[in-house]
């Protein structure tokens, strides 16, 4: 089931304390970026983030889920109502995220 635009809007509002949060729609889901680096996405109306060490440290009991069949596991963010937590999560993850690939 694709994610809804309403859930995307809710998550973007929850990240309002973070700078540089953008998204790209992709096959009914949404990829989330912070300052051009992919940090997670919205899949089936679930917020999932990359399992980098800083995210795992902030969410030690996070459930690992696959965004779609055949994908790598990501961390399920179940604390989406806490804007300060989400801002801290996005900020602390940033330095561990790979630089965007240059298009040829």
C-alpha positions, 0 to 999 in steps of 0.5 A: 500500500503506498504512503499517503500525502497526508502522512508525508505532510505530517512527518515533514511538519514534525521535522520542522525543527530541522534544517534542510529536510526535503523529499522525493516521491518514488513509486508511491513512497517518499525518500527523505533527505537532509541537506541532500543526503538520504537519511530515510523514507516513508514506506507504507505510512511508516517512518524508517531511517538508515541504521547508522550507529547514531540512529541505533544509539538514539533508538536502541530498541528500534524494530528493524523492518524492510521498507519493501521486499528485497531491501535492506533493513531500516530502523522504524521510528515510533516516536514521530510525535516528538519534534525535538527527538526527530530534529536530534535524530536527523542532526546526529545521523547527518555526518554518517550519511554518504554524500550524494552521488554525482550524476554523469 
